[in-house]
């Protein structure tokens, strides 16, 4: 089978304006939205859980809202990586910016490996 070209990009802007760089990259490389996978932190999923879906909603995630608006479609892949809810009364905006505690390093490594497996399966499909 022919090799597939994969571009891994991390926008160097605030998450709530990721749509602009994603749209620019897609336009430059002529990538249709269906060939884009947005990886994001998901407060609604248990820590370590991952889920791959095409064309689903933004679940209130400002980065996904920005990408959907910029692309003009929901027809792109989303890979959610569960981080769980913030403890106590911590604001979600503060929680998502905190580094993972070292006690969760093994769980994060497993989540990343699971995410990579899901992407591989999608690319092989």
PyMOL commands that set and color helices and strands:
alter all, ss='L'
color gray80, all
select helices_A, chain A and resi 15-29+33-35+62-71+92-95+102-124
alter helices_A, ss='H'
color red, helices_A
select strands_A, chain A and resi 37-42+50-54+77-82
alter strands_A, ss='S'
color yellow, strands_A
deselect
rebuild
show_as cartoon
